Amino acid sequence: MRIPLPTVSRRELLQNAAGGFASIALSAMLAEDGRAQEPVSRPGDPLAARAPHHPAKAKNVIFLYMTGGVSHVDTFDFKPRLIADGGRSITVDNWQGRRGQFRRFLKAPGWTFRRGGQSGTEVSDLFPFVRGVVDDLCVIRSMESNHTNHYEGTLGIHTGSWTFARPSIGAWVSYGLGTENRNLPSFMVIAPFAPYAGAQTWGSDFLPGCHQGTHVVPGPTPIPNMRPRVASMELQRLELDLLAQANRQHQTTRPGDAALEARIRSFETAFGMQQAAPEAFDLSSETESTLRLYGMERNRTSGFGWQCLIARRLAERGVRFIEVIDTGSSNNWDSHGNMSDHVRLARNVDQPIAGLIRDLKQRGMLEDTLVVWTTEFGRTPYHEQASHPGREHHHQVFSSFLAGGGVKPGIVHGASDEHGIAVGEDRVHVHDFHATILHLMGLDHERLTFRHNGRDYRLTDVEGNVVREILA
């Protein structure tokens, strides 16, 4: 069950949730129209809740990102021919982004695939817990990206751009829909370390700065400086009133300064977070059975289980887009040297992912929460040496999955070819993936635009189609 948002008037929200800043804004609005009635949102308020383009299936997104390139042929893309032909030589026309003719050796998967659930979708022994919830998943086996390097691949799966920094998908969702809870950011990222491409992964770029992701680092103080430094709330409000007056006076001399406006709004949000964030991150009310779902111990403040449970709590409290990143730009799924690295990494995330899906489902939240699992690309089904224990980068085809939020459960969409080298049918490019996520949130990817430097930009650039075959 979702946590109900406070039933307060707009006036109370402005006066109390954002302290002195909002009081000044409220006074200005009342003075402007001369009426002592409930005002509407300030014109141009970038965080005001907005109606979607069409009825939405999902209210929130929980975006689970695995850093480094998970091998599709060892996890979610069952390839019997690759097993049978392991060690056989083939000629491929692409090797790590280079075109040509390359003699390589097919490499069989290192783990057994088994059918799961009533749907019978095959999942490898790397993910036994996820196999247990496969009837809730839509597994896409025909994903395609544009680049074989980590930096560009990470940028692409997050922003739809492989060359230049652009707004993250979370920032686009925040921009398109605004926020349901002014005391928490509309876009939050829970990550122990930054992935490849760093903070650009959750950046807002040319969108208003208030839409960029707020980085939460697992640990005893996931968001630093949340405790007020003054003795009382009233004293803090007085200080913020004075600061607000100075900031707004400063802003009048710099009209149109988006960075300055974003900085002022960040103070407003921070004030509200002092009240809302500690409660959202307090797991003391969670039952032992819930903690077991995520593979957690009581009083833990880190680990992927903690990250997933916090994601659920943030979704309950109206955060639009929550990204959960398993690890950073080192010690990740980039198993060049030895695929056995995948064992440790899968064990870290398998139970928490399944636990999150079960938890959302039993609370009635999976219907309108879209869970997305992805990585930046897959790994090669072949190698230069027949006996090499690792796999290289592979952007031509890889696997992702979706659950809840208006997606058909218990299905597989698309396929790679018989060896998992290229898309075999029903290609889903990253732009199509993004268009579909936006569609489920009620946003038309072709209409969700922002004018910058004389051009209307969008997440999907000039491409992308909604994958309607997977919609419930």
C-alpha positions in Angstrom: 0.0 0.0 0.0 1.3 3.4 -0.9 2.0 6.0 1.8 -0.8 8.6 1.5 0.6 12.1 0.8 -0.3 14.8 3.3 -3.8 16.3 2.8 -2.9 19.9 3.2 -3.9 22.9 1.2 -1.6 24.6 -1.2 -1.2 27.5 1.2 -0.2 25.2 4.1 2.2 23.3 1.8 3.9 26.5 0.7 4.1 27.8 4.3 5.2 24.7 6.0 6.9 22.3 3.6 9.4 24.8 2.2 9.6 27.2 5.0 10.4 30.9 4.5 11.0 30.6 0.8 7.5 29.4 0.1 6.0 32.0 2.4 7.5 34.7 0.3 6.3 33.0 -2.8 2.8 32.8 -1.4 2.7 36.4 -0.3 3.9 37.5 -3.8 1.1 35.5 -5.5 -1.6 36.9 -3.2 -0.3 40.5 -3.6 -0.2 40.0 -7.4 -3.9 39.0 -7.8 -5.3 40.7 -4.7 -7.4 37.6 -3.7 -7.1 35.7 -0.4 -7.9 32.4 -1.9 -6.0 29.2 -2.7 -3.5 30.1 -5.4 -2.5 27.8 -8.2 1.1 26.8 -8.8 3.5 29.6 -9.7 3.7 30.1 -13.4 6.8 28.4 -14.7 7.2 26.2 -11.6 9.3 23.3 -13.0 8.4 20.9 -10.3 4.6 21.4 -10.3 2.7 18.2 -11.0 1.6 17.9 -14.6 -1.0 15.8 -16.4 0.5 13.1 -18.6 -0.1 13.1 -22.4 -2.3 10.1 -22.1 -3.5 7.8 -19.3 -0.5 6.3 -17.6 -0.1 2.7 -16.6 2.8 3.5 -14.2 3.2 6.2 -11.6 6.8 5.4 -10.7 9.8 3.8 -12.2 12.4 1.8 -10.3 15.4 1.5 -12.7 17.8 -1.3 -11.7 21.1 -0.7 -13.5 23.9 -3.3 -13.6 27.2 -1.6 -14.3 29.7 -3.1 -16.7 27.9 -5.2 -19.3 26.0 -8.4 -18.1 26.5 -11.4 -20.4 23.1 -12.1 -22.0 24.1 -15.6 -23.1 25.0 -16.5 -19.5 21.9 -15.1 -17.9 18.6 -14.5 -19.7 19.2 -15.5 -23.4 19.1 -19.3 -23.7 21.1 -20.4 -26.7 21.1 -24.2 -27.2 23.2 -23.9 -30.4 25.8 -21.9 -28.6 26.1 -24.7 -26.1 26.3 -27.3 -28.8 28.8 -25.4 -30.9 31.1 -24.2 -28.1 34.8 -24.2 -29.3 33.8 -24.1 -32.9 35.5 -21.3 -35.0 33.3 -18.8 -36.9 34.0 -15.5 -38.8 32.4 -12.3 -37.5 32.3 -8.9 -39.0 32.5 -6.8 -35.8 35.1 -7.0 -33.1 34.9 -4.4 -30.3 33.4 -1.8 -32.6 35.8 -2.5 -35.5 34.5 -3.7 -38.8 36.2 -6.4 -40.8 36.5 -10.2 -41.0 37.6 -11.8 -37.7 38.1 -15.5 -36.9 36.8 -16.2 -33.4 35.8 -19.2 -31.3 32.3 -19.7 -29.9 32.2 -19.8 -26.1 29.4 -21.8 -24.5 27.6 -20.4 -21.4 29.1 -21.3 -18.1 25.9 -21.9 -16.2 22.9 -24.2 -16.8 19.6 -22.7 -17.9 16.3 -23.9 -16.4 12.7 -23.1 -17.0 10.9 -21.0 -14.4 7.3 -20.5 -13.4 4.2 -21.3 -15.5 5.6 -19.3 -18.4 8.7 -21.6 -18.6 11.0 -18.7 -19.5 14.6 -20.0 -19.3 16.9 -18.2 -16.8 20.4 -19.4 -15.8 21.5 -20.6 -12.4 23.2 -17.2 -11.9 19.7 -15.9 -11.1 17.7 -18.6 -9.3 15.7 -16.0 -7.2 14.8 -14.0 -10.3 13.8 -17.2 -12.0 11.3 -17.6 -9.2 9.5 -14.5 -10.2 9.8 -14.9 -14.0 6.0 -15.1 -14.4 6.0 -11.4 -13.5 8.7 -10.5 -16.0 8.8 -9.4 -19.6 12.2 -10.5 -20.8 13.5 -8.6 -23.9 16.2 -10.7 -25.7 16.7 -8.3 -28.7 18.1 -5.1 -27.1 20.6 -3.2 -29.3 22.9 -0.3 -28.4 25.1 2.0 -30.5 28.5 1.7 -28.8 30.8 -0.9 -27.5 32.7 1.3 -24.9 31.6 1.6 -21.3 31.4 5.4 -21.1 29.4 5.7 -24.3 27.2 2.7 -23.6 26.4 4.0 -20.1 25.6 7.4 -21.4 23.4 5.9 -24.2 21.3 3.6 -22.0 20.6 6.6 -19.6 20.3 9.6 -21.9 19.7 8.3 -25.5 23.0 9.9 -26.6 26.3 8.1 -27.1 28.4 11.2 -27.9 27.3 14.2 -25.9 25.9 14.6 -22.4 22.2 14.9 -22.5 19.4 14.8 -19.8 19.0 11.4 -18.1 15.7 9.5 -18.6 15.0 10.2 -14.9 15.4 13.9 -15.5 13.0 13.7 -18.5 10.4 12.0 -16.4 10.7 14.6 -13.7 10.5 17.4 -16.3 7.4 15.8 -18.0 5.4 15.0 -14.9 6.7 17.1 -12.0 6.6 15.8 -8.5 4.0 14.3 -6.3 5.8 15.1 -3.1 7.5 18.5 -2.7 9.4 17.3 0.3 11.4 14.8 -1.7 13.2 15.1 -5.0 11.3 13.7 -8.0 14.4 11.8 -9.2 16.7 9.9 -6.8 19.7 7.6 -7.5 20.8 5.1 -4.9 24.3 4.0 -5.7 27.4 3.2 -3.6 29.7 4.5 -6.4 29.2 6.4 -9.7 29.2 4.2 -12.8 31.0 4.9 -16.1 30.0 8.5 -17.3 29.8 9.6 -13.6 27.2 12.0 -12.5 26.1 12.6 -16.2 24.3 9.3 -15.7 21.7 11.2 -13.6 22.3 14.7 -14.9 19.7 17.2 -16.2 22.0 18.9 -18.7 19.9 21.7 -20.3 16.7 20.9 -18.4 16.1 22.9 -15.3 18.5 21.9 -12.6 15.8 20.8 -10.2 15.2 17.7 -12.4 18.7 16.2 -11.9 18.9 13.1 -9.8 19.7 13.4 -6.1 22.5 10.9 -5.3 22.0 8.7 -2.2 25.0 6.8 -1.0 24.3 3.7 1.1 25.6 4.0 4.6 24.7 5.5 8.0 24.1 9.0 6.5 22.8 8.3 2.9 22.1 12.0 2.4 24.6 14.2 4.3 23.7 17.5 6.1 20.1 16.6 6.7 20.1 17.6 10.3 19.3 21.3 11.0 22.3 23.2 12.4 20.1 25.6 14.4 18.4 25.1 17.8 14.8 25.3 16.6 12.6 25.1 13.5 11.4 28.7 14.0 15.0 30.0 14.1 15.8 28.1 10.9 12.7 29.7 9.2 13.8 33.1 10.2 17.2 32.5 8.8 15.7 31.1 5.6 13.4 34.1 5.3 16.4 36.4 5.3 18.3 34.2 2.9 15.3 34.0 0.6 15.0 37.7 0.4 18.6 38.1 -0.5 18.5 35.3 -3.1 15.4 36.7 -4.8 16.8 40.2 -4.8 20.0 38.8 -6.3 17.9 36.9 -8.9 16.1 40.0 -10.1 19.4 41.3 -11.4 20.0 38.1 -13.3 16.7 37.2 -15.1 16.7 33.9 -16.9 19.7 32.5 -15.0 18.6 28.8 -14.9 21.5 27.7 -12.7 20.7 30.4 -10.1 17.0 29.5 -10.1 17.9 25.8 -9.7 20.2 26.6 -6.8 17.4 28.6 -5.0 14.9 25.7 -5.5 17.4 23.2 -4.2 17.3 25.1 -0.9 13.6 24.9 -0.9 13.6 21.1 -1.5 16.4 20.6 1.1 14.3 22.2 3.8 11.4 19.8 3.1 13.8 16.9 3.0 14.9 17.5 6.6 11.4 16.4 7.5 10.7 13.7 4.9 14.0 12.0 4.2 14.8 10.7 7.7 11.4 8.9 7.9 11.8 7.5 4.3 15.2 6.0 5.2 14.2 4.7 8.6 13.6 0.9 8.2 12.7 0.2 11.9 9.1 -0.3 11.0 9.8 -2.9 8.4 8.9 -6.5 9.4 11.4 -9.4 9.6 9.6 -11.1 6.8 10.1 -8.1 4.6 13.8 -7.9 5.4 14.1 -11.6 4.6 12.6 -11.0 1.2 15.5 -8.6 0.3 18.1 -10.9 2.0 18.7 -8.2 4.6 19.7 -8.2 8.2 18.2 -5.8 10.7 20.1 -2.4 11.1 21.9 -2.8 7.8 22.4 0.5 6.0 24.1 -0.7 2.8 24.0 -3.5 0.3 21.8 -4.0 -2.8 19.0 -5.3 -0.6 19.0 -2.1 1.3 19.0 -0.1 -1.9 16.0 -2.0 -3.3 14.0 -1.7 -0.1 14.7 2.1 0.1 13.6 2.3 -3.6 10.3 0.7 -2.7 9.8 3.2 0.2 10.6 6.1 -2.0 8.1 5.0 -4.6 5.5 4.7 -1.9 6.2 8.3 -1.0 5.7 9.7 -4.5 9.2 9.8 -5.9 8.7 9.6 -9.7 12.0 7.9 -10.8 14.3 5.9 -8.6 17.5 4.5 -10.1 19.3 1.7 -8.2 22.9 1.1 -9.3 24.7 -2.0 -8.0 28.3 -1.0 -8.3 30.6 1.6 -9.8 33.2 1.8 -12.6 35.4 -0.9 -11.0 34.7 -4.4 -9.7 31.6 -4.7 -11.9 30.2 -7.0 -14.6 33.0 -6.2 -17.0 34.3 -9.8 -17.0 37.1 -9.6 -19.6 39.4 -11.9 -17.6 37.1 -14.5 -16.2 33.4 -15.0 -16.4 33.4 -16.4 -12.8 33.2 -12.8 -11.7 29.5 -13.0 -12.6 28.9 -15.3 -9.7 29.8 -12.8 -7.0 27.9 -10.0 -8.8 24.8 -12.0 -9.5 24.7 -13.2 -5.9 24.7 -9.6 -4.7 21.6 -8.6 -6.7 19.6 -11.8 -7.4 17.6 -12.1 -4.1 17.0 -8.3 -3.7 15.6 -8.0 -7.2 13.2 -10.9 -6.7 12.4 -9.6 -3.2 11.5 -6.1 -4.6 9.2 -7.6 -7.2 7.5 -9.8 -4.6 7.2 -7.0 -2.1 5.7 -4.6 -4.7 3.2 -7.2 -5.8 2.0 -8.2 -2.3 1.5 -4.5 -1.5 -0.5 -3.9 -4.7 2.2 -1.6 -6.0 3.5 -3.6 -8.9 0.4 -2.7 -11.0 1.5 1.0 -11.2 5.2 0.7 -10.5 7.4 -0.1 -13.5 10.5 -2.1 -12.6 13.3 -1.9 -15.2 16.4 -4.1 -15.2 19.2 -3.4 -17.7 22.9 -3.0 -18.3 24.8 -1.0 -21.0 25.4 -3.9 -23.4 26.0 -7.7 -23.4 29.2 -9.8 -23.8 30.6 -11.6 -26.8 29.4 -15.2 -27.4 32.9 -15.8 -28.9 36.5 -15.0 -28.2 39.9 -14.8 -29.9 41.1 -17.9 -28.0 39.0 -21.1 -27.7 39.9 -21.6 -24.1 39.8 -18.0 -22.9 37.7 -17.7 -19.7 36.4 -14.2 -20.3 34.1 -12.3 -22.7 34.4 -8.9 -24.3 31.9 -6.0 -24.9 29.0 -6.7 -27.2 26.5 -4.0 -28.1 24.9 -5.8 -31.1 22.4 -7.6 -28.9 21.8 -8.0 -25.2 19.0 -8.7 -22.7 16.9 -6.5 -20.3 13.6 -7.1 -18.5 10.6 -5.1 -17.3 8.0 -5.9 -14.7 4.7 -4.3 -13.6 3.5 -0.9 -14.6 1.4 -2.0 -17.6 3.8 -4.6 -19.1 2.6 -8.1 -20.1 3.9 -10.5 -17.5 5.5 -13.9 -18.1 6.5 -13.3 -21.7 9.7 -13.1 -23.8 9.9 -10.5 -26.5 12.4 -10.6 -29.4 15.2 -13.0 -30.0 18.9 -13.0 -30.8 20.2 -15.3 -33.6 21.1 -18.9 -32.9 24.5 -18.0 -31.2 23.4 -14.8 -29.5 25.6 -12.6 -31.8 23.0 -10.3 -33.4 19.3 -9.5 -33.2 17.3 -12.3 -34.8 13.8 -10.8 -34.6 11.8 -7.9 -33.1 14.8 -5.6 -32.5 14.4 -3.2 -29.5 16.9 -0.4 -29.9 17.7 1.7 -26.8 15.5 4.5 -28.3 12.6 2.1 -28.5 13.3 1.0 -24.9 13.1 4.6 -23.7 10.0 5.4 -25.8 8.2 2.5 -24.2 9.2 3.5 -20.6 7.9 7.0 -21.2 4.7 5.7 -22.8 4.0 3.6 -19.7 4.4 6.7 -17.6 1.9 8.5 -19.8 4.4 10.5 -21.8 4.6 10.7 -25.6 8.3 10.5 -26.4 7.8 12.7 -29.6 5.9 15.4 -27.6 8.2 15.4 -24.6 10.6 18.1 -25.9 12.7 21.0 -24.6 14.0 23.8 -26.7 17.7 24.4 -26.4 20.0 26.4 -28.6 17.3 26.7 -31.2 16.4 23.1 -31.4 13.7 20.9 -29.8 15.5 18.0 -28.0 13.9 14.8 -26.8 15.2 11.7 -25.0 14.8 9.5 -28.2 16.5 12.1 -30.5 14.7 11.6 -33.8 14.1 7.9 -33.5 12.3 5.4 -31.3 9.0 3.4 -31.4 6.9 2.2 -28.5 7.1 -1.6 -28.3 3.4 -2.1 -28.2 3.6 -5.9 -28.3 4.7 -6.0 -24.6 2.0 -3.6 -23.3 -0.7 -5.3 -21.2 
